[in-house]
Amino acid sequence: MELVLFIGLQGSGKSSFYRERFADTHVLVSKDLWPHARKRDARQQRHISEALEAGRSVAVDNTNPTPESRAPLIALGKEKGARVVGYAFESRLEDCLARNALRVGKARVPEVGIYATRKVLRWPSLAEGFDALYFVRLTREGTFLVTEWSES
């Protein structure tokens, strides 16, 4: 059983990566599923906790841009006995803005949101409590390259 955290800007490929790699094996938890809910963090924690208690693996598809935003999720995963794995997505601003511009309707994120996330984005570290960390790059061909995280 594992708790997977995605880390990266909107438009970096997180949701596509989930669909390709985890949809068949991991419960999806994303604040985007409850855009108008109050106390979204508490709701997210509850959904993660319930899934892990049921023995199901979970993937958290949010930007998770700071160590402070990741800490309660990592702690919850550890508390529930899950292996905690992070996937940090290459987040070049120009690429994310271009991919976001191709989205339609509510799927498109206001550009100010992407800029705001970029401003606070801090790359993860194993010291945060991850059991494993990976770097994900979306190629021009639309495939994902996944490599082990390097802290150097």
CORNORQUI-V186171 format. One record per backbone hydrogen bond with DSSP energy under -0.5 kcal/mol. CO is the residue of the C=O (numbers start at 1). NH is the residue of the N-H. E is the energy in kcal/mol with one decimal. If there is no record, write none. Layout:
BEGIN
[[CO/NH/E] [CO/NH/E]]
END
This chain:
BEGIN
[[1/83/-2.2] [2/4/-0.5] [2/58/-2.5] [3/85/-2.6] [4/60/-3.3] [5/87/-2.6] [7/89/-3.3] [9/12/-1.6] [13/17/-2.5] [14/18/-2.3] [15/19/-2.4] [16/20/-2.2] [17/21/-3.0] [18/22/-2.7] [18/23/-1.7] [22/25/-1.6] [22/26/-2.8] [25/57/-0.5] [27/59/-2.8] [29/61/-2.2] [30/33/-1.7] [31/34/-1.5] [32/35/-0.6] [34/37/-1.2] [39/43/-2.3] [40/44/-2.6] [41/45/-2.6] [42/46/-2.3] [43/47/-2.4] [44/48/-2.5] [45/49/-2.8] [46/50/-2.6] [47/51/-2.1] [48/52/-2.7] [49/53/-2.7] [50/54/-1.3] [51/56/-2.7] [52/55/-1.8] [57/27/-2.9] [58/4/-3.1] [59/29/-2.5] [59/61/-0.8] [60/6/-2.1] [60/62/-1.2] [63/8/-1.7] [65/122/-3.3] [66/70/-1.7] [67/71/-2.2] [68/72/-0.6] [70/73/-0.5] [70/74/-2.6] [71/75/-2.7] [72/76/-2.0] [73/77/-2.5] [74/78/-2.5] [75/79/-2.7] [76/80/-2.0] [77/82/-2.9] [78/81/-1.5] [83/3/-2.9] [83/85/-0.6] [84/131/-3.4] [84/132/-1.2] [85/5/-2.7] [86/134/-2.1] [87/7/-2.4] [87/89/-0.5] [88/136/-3.0] [92/96/-2.5] [93/97/-2.7] [94/98/-2.1] [95/99/-2.6] [96/100/-2.5] [97/101/-2.0] [98/102/-0.7] [99/102/-0.8] [100/103/-1.5] [104/107/-1.5] [105/108/-1.4] [110/113/-1.8] [110/114/-1.0] [111/115/-2.4] [112/116/-2.3] [113/117/-2.2] [114/118/-2.5] [115/119/-1.7] [116/120/-0.9] [117/120/-0.8] [117/121/-1.4] [125/128/-1.9] [125/130/-0.6] [126/129/-2.1] [132/86/-2.4] [133/149/-2.4] [134/88/-3.1] [135/147/-2.4] [136/90/-3.2] [137/139/-0.6] [137/145/-2.9] [139/142/-1.6] [143/139/-3.1] [144/146/-0.6] [145/137/-2.5] [147/135/-3.1]]
END
